[in-house]
Amino acid sequence: MVPHIFADNLRDAYFLQGYVHATLRLWQMDFSTRAAEGRISEIVGAKALEFDRIKRRKGFAQSASQSVETWKKFPESYKLCEAYAAGVNYYLDQMSDKDLPIEYKLMNFKPERWSPYKSSLFHKSMAEVLCGRETDVELSNAKLKFGQFLFPEDPEVQDPVIPVGTKWNFSQDSILGMSGNSDDSFIGYLFQPKEYSSSGLGSNNWAVSAAKTQNKFPILCNDPHLTLTLPNIWFEQQIITPERNVYGVTFPGIPGIVIGFNEDIAWGVTNGGWDVLDWYSIKWKDQQKKEYLYDGKYIPVEIRIDTIKIAGSLPVYDSVKLTKWGPIVYSQSKDKKDDLAMKWVIQDKWNFCELDAFTGLNQARTYSDYRNAIKHFPYPAQNFAFASTKGDIAITVQGRMPIKSKEQGRFVSDGTDSNNNWKGYLKSDFNPHTLNPQRGFISSANQKSTDSTFPLYYNDGDFREYRGQMVNRILASEDKWTVDKMMQMQMNNHSLKAESVLPVLLKCIGNYSSNPLIEKLKTWNYDYEKSMTQPVYFEIWFDYLMKLTWDEVYQDTLQRNTAVPSDLVTIKLLNKDSTSLYFDIKSTLESEKSCDIVRMAFDSMAYKIRLLNLEEMPWGKYKDAAIPHIAKIPSFGVEHLQTSGNADIINAHAKTFGPSWRMIVELRDTGPQAYGVYPGGQSGHPGSAYYTNLLEKWTLGEYYPLLYCKQKADLEGKIIFQTDFKN
């Protein structure tokens, strides 16, 4: 059930888009933006108070209001935002209480009228998901306790988004004359362990040139990986006006197509992962915490009073301290972040309308149009893949890159010195990008943006390299790509991590054990197919290996908020430094080496497998994937899905995280031929036949054709229902 909007102009089209979004996803839009604004306590009571307090202190509401005031300076852009909001509100005006989505009735609240402010709130909430990570404290404590060796900035093996050897048309000296200092003295306490690495999940996109395809047309693919929820975060839609015809997926709450294609181009996005949120330690004058040291002087902190309404209770008044760096987000927190101020890219003002990026992409015809459109996209940094009927393929890492010194913001910074501030942002023209690379393809899978020759420092250490390496290995191996082959590639379940580390583990085992699990692992092809048992053995084995290797680090996390070394660091030690002192368990009399730890981990794995009767447990059942409802209402979610894939794999589907939309577009000269699928359905109403009707295809790795109609006649015999609007 895909809405195909036919409108006389873009303003009318956005009105209709808002109407359609509200018809099928109203509760999702409303609840998501209330969450960003810090207003869930108004619905569920005091149990959401701390959640709301943090959202408010981070300043989503202030940032959204600031953006809207900027949008108003661009009347044509703002009118489009208003048109979208008017469409949502037109639906609200037509509905009665009996038409309310069931979540409103269960949670006893009613929808609010929409506005451009709410669209801006949704954009800010996505920024938190994609560029709101907070690893500065963990890394500062780890550096102080264990040294920086265990937490390297860059992995040794890289296959970056922008090909190695790309020449940059600016130098560091031409834009940067700065120094920054990290504050190594900050130590947090009593916080749960947190690895300094992502779970290996992210997104994939790639495009191949016509020369590398069987039909001699460019092909673009995208599968963004996000936390999976019902309703799904995406909504599929086509918008047709006399000027343009665009198809793809949208965010309910924001006008325009976010990922998609038109007659001339296709585009897709993955997360760039740049570090655009830094923490600064504040030195107070005294315990009253009314003044703080800044450039040798004590200056007063600003106070903002927030009123948090609570269902069934009196409101709570929260005093938010504001510094020159940003707000003090945490108070009386168990990890002692009380005296840290947050500087974040979303706090800054921009002299453009962010939503123009998507409107511009929807209208784009050429590479130049694409580049001009995405300049309006400040955050979160995204890898915008591009292909066109003219034969161009390109990728740009787009977002505003803070100008920092080496490793600035990777650790907690000293907030007493203004020299530790960012020195502005890199001009978008200088952002990493490539057009028609010699290898005939572009790709990104959340790996580093560039090689080490890029003139500016940026920290994107959230992601690992395995998926990117696998994507590029496969793309380079084929010169006659087809849509079917691309479908198979998006569903690829091969683990480079297992391929690289399992032989090392097995070599350590040698004749140590005759356990039949060893023979099964020796025959494994390193694929995470849902029917296989070997992935279960390997995951448990490697998990014990990590815990035994970093036992002292994990112990330290009981005392302070400390990072745990990544898988890559562990594998590097296994391969290159088997006698490292890090493998020694201090609580024993022996001096353990790497193979000792590997064998101990194997014994622990074998015991767990035997204890829990996991010998024949297939990977899909062990993983036990689920897609929960946004508000965690159990009966509105789906549990016990049997799926292949895992973190660090192209088909990066973990338990509740994975490909939220799969899209493949072949840009033929007769018009785009596209296929897609996502886990869920178009309707946000749990009782609808269209709530989860796409889930089975997605689970099986199947696709459906995307009906890119050029006129209403193309829909003959396919229309479920039609709604006509007149001015």
Residue pairs with C-beta under 8 A, 6 or more apart in sequence:
1 681
1 682
1 683
1 690
1 720
2 236
2 237
2 238
2 682
2 706
2 707
3 20
3 237
3 238
4 237
4 238
4 240
4 707
4 709
4 715
5 13
5 16
5 17
5 20
5 237
5 238
5 239
5 240
6 240
6 712
7 13
7 15
7 16
7 239
7 240
7 241
8 241
8 242
9 241
9 242
9 243
10 80
10 241
10 243
10 244
10 359
11 79
11 80
11 83
12 83
12 241
12 725
12 727
13 239
13 240
13 241
14 80
14 81
14 83
14 84
14 87
14 255
14 256
15 83
15 84
15 86
15 87
15 90
15 725
16 87
16 725
17 84
17 87
17 237
17 239
17 250
17 255
17 256
18 83
18 84
18 85
18 86
18 87
18 88
18 89
18 90
18 91
18 114
18 255
19 87
19 88
19 90
19 91
19 725
20 87
20 237
21 29
21 87
21 88
21 235
21 250
21 252
21 253
22 29
22 87
22 88
22 91
22 92
22 114
23 91
24 235
24 252
24 682
24 683
24 684
24 685
25 231
25 235
25 252
25 683
25 684
26 88
26 91
26 92
26 101
26 111
26 684
27 101
27 103
27 104
27 111
27 684
28 231
28 252
28 630
28 684
29 88
29 114
29 118
29 122
29 252
29 253
30 111
30 112
31 103
31 630
31 631
32 122
32 125
32 253
32 630
33 118
33 121
33 122
33 125
33 253
34 40
34 42
34 43
35 51
35 55
35 125
36 55
36 60
36 64
36 121
36 122
36 124
36 125
36 128
37 55
37 56
37 60
37 61
37 64
37 121
38 51
38 52
38 53
38 54
38 55
38 56
38 60
38 61
38 306
38 308
39 52
39 309
40 48
40 51
40 52
41 47
41 48
41 49
41 51
41 52
41 308
41 309
41 310
41 311
41 316
42 109
42 309
42 310
42 311
43 107
43 108
43 109
43 311
44 107
44 311
45 310
45 311
45 312
45 313
46 310
46 312
46 313
49 308
49 310
49 316
52 308
53 306
53 308
53 316
53 318
54 329
54 330
56 306
56 308
56 318
56 320
57 306
57 318
57 320
57 327
57 328
57 329
57 330
58 128
58 327
58 329
58 342
58 344
59 326
59 327
59 344
59 346
59 347
60 121
60 124
60 125
60 128
60 346
61 121
63 120
63 124
63 346
63 347
64 117
64 118
64 120
64 121
64 123
64 124
65 117
65 120
66 349
67 120
67 123
67 124
67 350
67 354
68 116
68 117
68 120
70 349
70 350
70 351
70 352
70 353
71 77
71 78
71 81
71 116
71 120
71 353
71 355
72 78
73 351
74 352
74 353
74 356
77 353
77 355
77 356
77 359
78 116
78 353
80 255
80 355
80 359
81 116
81 119
81 255
81 353
81 355
82 116
83 255
84 114
84 116
84 119
84 254
84 255
85 114
85 115
85 116
85 118
85 119
88 113
88 114
89 113
89 114
92 111
92 113
92 114
97 110
100 110
100 111
101 684
101 685
102 685
102 686
102 687
103 631
103 633
103 636
104 110
104 111
106 633
107 631
112 118
118 253
119 253
119 254
119 255
119 355
120 354
122 251
122 253
122 254
123 254
123 354
123 355
124 346
126 251
126 380
127 345
127 346
127 379
127 380
129 226
129 227
129 380
130 271
130 380
130 382
131 271
131 273
131 274
131 276
131 277
131 345
131 379
131 380
131 381
131 399
132 277
132 344
133 275
133 277
133 462
134 277
134 279
135 194
135 196
135 461
135 462
135 563
136 278
136 279
136 409
136 410
136 411
136 412
136 413
137 186
137 188
137 279
137 335
137 337
137 340
137 412
137 561
138 188
138 194
138 196
138 561
138 562
138 563
139 151
139 196
139 410
139 411
139 563
140 182
140 183
140 184
140 186
140 187
140 411
140 412
141 186
141 187
141 188
141 556
141 560
141 561
141 562
141 563
142 150
142 151
142 196
142 553
142 562
142 563
142 564
143 151
143 182
143 184
143 411
144 184
144 185
144 187
145 556
145 560
145 562
146 553
146 556
150 553
150 565
150 569
150 582
151 196
151 563
151 565
151 566
151 569
152 569
153 407
153 410
153 459
153 461
154 448
154 452
154 461
155 448
155 464
155 465
155 568
156 572
157 465
157 469
158 164
158 447
158 448
158 451
158 465
159 447
159 465
159 468
159 469
159 472
160 447
160 448
160 449
160 450
160 451
160 468
161 383
161 395
161 397
161 432
161 443
161 444
161 447
161 448
161 449
161 450
161 468
162 395
162 397
162 432
162 433
162 434
162 449
162 450
162 451
163 434
163 437
163 439
164 451
165 451
165 453
166 432
166 434
166 450
166 451
166 453
168 430
168 453
168 454
168 455
169 430
170 430
170 455
171 455
172 455
172 456
175 403
175 426
175 455
175 456
176 403
176 405
176 423
176 455
176 456
177 423
178 403
178 404
178 405
178 419
178 423
179 405
179 419
180 404
180 405
180 407
180 408
180 409
180 413
180 419
180 420
181 413
181 414
181 417
181 419
181 420
182 407
182 408
182 410
182 411
182 412
182 413
182 414
183 280
183 281
183 411
183 412
183 413
183 414
183 415
184 411
185 281
186 281
186 340
186 412
187 336
187 560
188 335
188 336
188 337
188 560
188 561
189 334
189 335
189 336
189 559
189 560
189 561
190 334
190 335
190 336
190 558
190 559
190 560
190 561
191 334
191 335
191 557
191 560
191 561
192 557
193 554
193 557
193 562
193 564
194 557
194 561
194 563
194 564
195 563
195 564
195 565
195 566
196 461
196 563
196 564
196 565
196 566
197 461
197 462
197 463
197 464
197 566
197 567
197 568
198 446
198 462
198 463
198 464
199 647
199 654
199 657
200 463
200 464
200 466
200 467
200 497
200 567
200 646
200 647
200 648
200 649
200 652
201 225
201 647
201 652
201 654
201 657
201 658
202 225
202 270
202 271
202 273
202 445
202 446
202 463
202 467
202 652
203 222
203 223
203 224
203 225
203 226
203 269
203 270
203 271
203 444
203 445
203 446
204 221
204 222
204 223
204 225
204 270
204 443
204 444
204 445
204 467
204 471
204 490
204 650
204 652
205 220
205 221
205 222
205 223
205 268
205 269
205 270
205 383
205 385
205 395
205 443
205 444
206 220
206 221
206 385
206 441
206 442
206 443
206 444
206 471
206 475
207 218
207 219
207 220
207 221
207 266
207 385
207 386
207 387
207 393
207 394
207 395
207 441
207 442
207 443
208 218
208 219
208 393
208 440
208 441
208 475
208 481
209 218
209 391
209 393
209 436
209 440
209 441
210 216
210 217
210 218
210 391
211 440
211 479
212 440
212 441
212 475
212 478
212 479
212 480
212 481
213 219
213 480
213 481
213 482
213 666
214 480
214 481
214 482
215 482
215 666
215 668
217 389
217 666
217 667
217 668
217 669
218 266
218 387
218 388
218 389
218 391
218 392
218 393
218 666
218 667
219 387
219 481
219 483
219 486
219 664
219 665
219 666
219 667
220 261
220 266
220 267
220 268
220 385
220 386
220 387
220 393
220 664
220 665
220 667
221 268
221 486
221 489
221 490
221 663
221 664
221 665
222 259
222 268
222 269
222 270
222 385
222 661
222 662
222 663
223 490
223 659
223 660
223 661
223 662
223 663
224 259
224 268
224 269
224 270
224 659
224 660
224 661
225 652
225 657
225 658
225 659
225 660
226 233
226 657
226 660
227 656
227 657
228 627
228 628
228 656
228 657
228 658
228 660
228 679
229 627
229 628
229 629
229 630
230 627
230 628
230 629
230 630
230 636
230 637
230 638
230 680
230 686
230 691
230 692
231 252
231 630
231 680
231 681
231 683
231 684
231 691
232 660
232 661
232 678
232 679
232 680
232 681
233 251
233 660
234 249
234 250
234 251
234 258
234 259
234 660
234 661
234 678
235 249
235 250
235 251
235 252
235 682
236 248
236 249
236 250
236 676
236 678
236 682
236 706
237 247
237 248
237 249
237 250
237 257
238 245
238 246
238 247
238 707
238 708
238 709
239 245
239 246
239 247
239 257
239 362
240 709
240 710
243 363
244 262
244 263
244 362
244 363
245 262
245 263
245 708
245 710
246 257
246 260
246 261
246 262
246 362
246 363
247 257
247 260
247 261
247 262
247 672
247 674
247 706
247 708
248 257
248 258
248 259
248 260
248 261
248 663
249 257
249 258
249 259
249 260
249 661
249 663
249 676
249 678
250 256
250 257
250 258
251 258
252 684
254 355
254 358
255 355
255 358
255 359
256 355
256 358
256 359
256 361
256 362
257 358
257 361
257 362
258 269
258 358
259 267
259 268
259 269
259 661
259 663
260 266
260 267
260 362
260 663
261 267
261 665
261 667
261 672
261 674
261 708
262 362
262 363
262 364
262 365
262 672
263 389
263 671
263 672
264 364
264 365
264 366
264 388
264 389
264 390
264 667
265 361
265 364
265 365
265 366
265 369
265 370
265 386
265 387
265 388
265 389
265 667
266 386
266 387
266 388
266 665
266 667
266 672
266 674
267 361
267 370
267 384
267 385
267 386
267 387
268 384
268 385
268 663
269 382
269 383
269 384
269 385
270 382
270 383
270 385
270 444
270 445
270 446
271 380
271 381
271 382
271 383
271 446
272 380
272 381
272 382
272 383
272 397
272 398
272 399
272 446
272 449
272 460
273 381
273 446
273 460
273 461
273 462
273 463
274 380
274 381
274 399
274 401
274 449
274 458
274 459
274 460
275 409
275 410
275 458
275 459
275 460
275 461
276 344
276 345
276 379
276 380
276 381
276 399
276 400
276 402
277 342
277 343
277 344
277 345
277 409
278 342
278 343
278 344
278 408
278 409
278 413
278 422
279 337
279 340
279 341
279 342
279 343
279 412
279 413
280 323
280 325
280 326
280 340
280 341
280 342
280 343
280 412
280 413
280 414
280 415
280 420
281 339
281 340
281 412
281 413
281 414
281 415
282 292
282 323
282 325
282 328
282 339
282 340
282 341
282 415
283 292
283 293
283 339
283 415
283 416
284 291
284 292
284 293
284 339
285 291
285 292
285 293
285 298
289 301
289 321
290 300
290 301
291 298
291 299
291 300
291 301
292 298
292 299
292 301
292 323
292 415
293 416
294 323
294 324
294 415
294 416
294 418
295 416
295 417
295 418
299 324
301 321
301 322
301 323
301 328
302 321
302 322
302 323
303 319
303 320
303 321
303 322
304 319
304 320
304 322
305 317
305 318
305 319
305 320
306 317
306 318
306 320
307 315
307 316
307 317
307 318
308 315
308 316
308 317
308 318
309 315
310 316
320 327
320 328
321 327
321 328
322 328
323 341
323 415
324 418
325 341
325 342
325 343
325 415
325 421
326 341
326 342
326 343
326 344
326 347
327 341
327 342
328 338
328 339
328 340
328 341
328 342
329 337
329 340
329 342
330 337
330 338
330 340
331 338
332 338
335 561
336 561
340 412
341 415
343 421
343 422
345 378
345 379
345 399
345 400
345 402
346 379
348 400
350 378
350 400
352 375
352 376
353 376
354 376
354 377
354 378
355 376
356 373
356 376
357 373
357 374
357 375
357 376
357 377
358 373
359 373
360 369
360 372
360 373
360 374
360 376
361 370
361 373
361 374
363 369
363 373
364 370
364 373
365 388
366 388
366 390
366 392
367 386
367 388
367 390
367 392
367 394
367 435
370 384
370 386
370 388
370 394
370 396
371 396
371 433
374 384
374 396
374 398
375 398
375 428
377 384
377 398
377 399
378 399
378 400
379 399
379 400
380 399
381 397
381 398
381 399
381 400
381 401
382 397
382 398
382 399
383 395
383 396
383 397
383 398
383 444
383 446
383 449
384 395
384 396
384 397
384 398
385 393
385 394
385 395
385 442
385 443
385 444
386 392
386 393
386 394
386 395
386 396
386 442
387 393
387 394
387 665
387 667
388 667
389 667
389 669
392 435
392 436
393 435
393 436
393 437
393 441
393 442
394 433
394 434
394 435
394 436
394 442
395 433
395 434
395 442
395 443
395 444
396 431
396 432
396 433
397 431
397 432
397 433
397 444
397 449
397 450
398 428
398 431
399 431
400 425
400 426
400 428
401 425
401 426
401 431
401 456
401 458
402 409
402 422
402 424
402 425
402 426
402 458
403 422
403 423
403 424
403 425
403 426
403 456
404 422
404 423
404 456
404 457
404 458
405 457
406 457
407 457
407 459
408 420
408 422
408 457
409 459
410 459
410 461
413 420
414 420
426 456
432 449
432 450
432 454
434 442
439 476
440 479
441 472
441 475
441 476
443 468
443 471
443 472
443 475
444 468
445 467
445 468
445 470
445 471
445 650
446 462
446 463
446 467
446 468
447 463
447 464
447 465
447 467
447 468
447 469
448 460
448 463
448 465
449 458
449 460
464 497
464 566
464 567
464 568
464 648
465 568
466 495
466 496
466 497
466 648
466 649
467 648
467 649
467 650
467 652
469 496
470 492
470 494
470 496
470 649
470 650
471 489
471 650
474 489
474 492
474 650
478 485
483 664
483 666
483 673
483 675
486 664
487 664
487 675
487 701
487 703
489 650
490 650
490 651
490 659
490 662
490 664
491 644
491 645
491 650
491 651
491 701
492 649
492 650
492 651
493 527
493 528
493 529
493 644
493 645
493 646
493 649
493 650
493 651
494 525
494 526
494 527
494 528
494 649
494 650
495 526
495 527
495 528
495 535
495 646
495 648
495 649
496 526
496 648
497 567
497 571
497 648
498 524
498 526
498 535
498 538
499 526
500 571
501 542
501 571
501 574
502 521
502 524
502 526
502 538
504 571
504 574
504 575
504 598
505 541
505 542
505 545
505 574
505 598
505 602
506 518
506 521
506 522
508 594
508 595
508 598
508 599
509 518
509 598
509 599
509 602
512 599
512 602
513 599
513 602
513 603
513 606
515 602
515 606
517 537
517 605
517 606
517 609
517 615
520 533
520 534
520 537
521 534
521 537
521 538
523 534
524 532
524 534
524 538
527 644
528 535
528 619
528 644
528 645
528 646
528 649
528 651
529 535
529 619
529 644
530 618
530 619
530 620
530 621
530 623
530 642
530 643
530 644
531 618
531 619
531 620
532 618
532 619
533 615
533 616
533 617
533 618
533 619
534 619
535 619
535 622
535 646
536 609
536 614
536 617
536 618
536 619
536 622
537 605
537 609
539 646
540 605
540 608
540 609
540 614
541 601
541 602
541 605
542 567
542 601
544 600
544 601
544 602
544 604
544 605
545 570
545 597
545 598
545 601
546 564
546 567
546 570
547 554
547 601
548 585
548 597
548 600
548 601
548 604
549 570
549 573
549 582
549 583
549 597
550 564
550 565
550 570
550 582
551 585
551 587
552 586
553 562
553 564
553 565
554 564
556 562
557 564
573 580
573 582
573 583
573 594
574 594
574 598
577 594
578 593
578 594
578 595
579 593
579 594
580 594
583 592
583 593
583 594
583 596
583 597
584 591
584 592
584 593
585 592
585 597
590 596
592 600
608 614
609 615
614 622
618 642
619 644
619 646
620 641
620 642
620 643
620 644
621 642
623 643
623 646
623 654
623 655
624 639
624 640
624 641
624 655
625 640
625 641
625 642
625 643
625 653
625 654
625 655
625 656
625 658
626 637
626 638
626 639
626 640
626 641
626 655
626 656
627 637
627 638
627 641
627 656
627 679
627 680
627 695
628 637
628 656
629 636
629 637
629 686
635 686
636 686
638 692
638 695
641 699
642 699
643 653
643 658
643 699
644 651
644 653
644 701
645 651
645 652
645 653
645 654
645 658
646 652
646 653
646 654
647 654
651 658
651 659
651 701
652 658
652 659
653 659
658 679
659 678
659 679
659 698
660 678
660 679
661 676
661 677
661 678
662 676
662 677
662 678
662 698
662 703
663 674
663 675
663 676
663 706
664 674
664 675
664 676
664 703
665 672
665 673
665 674
666 672
666 673
666 674
671 708
671 710
672 708
673 705
673 708
674 705
674 706
674 708
675 703
675 704
675 705
675 706
676 703
676 704
676 706
677 694
677 697
677 698
677 702
677 703
677 704
678 694
678 698
679 694
679 695
679 698
679 699
680 691
680 692
680 694
680 695
681 688
681 690
681 691
681 692
681 693
681 694
681 695
682 690
683 689
683 690
683 691
684 691
685 691
694 704
697 703
697 704
707 714
707 715
707 718
709 715
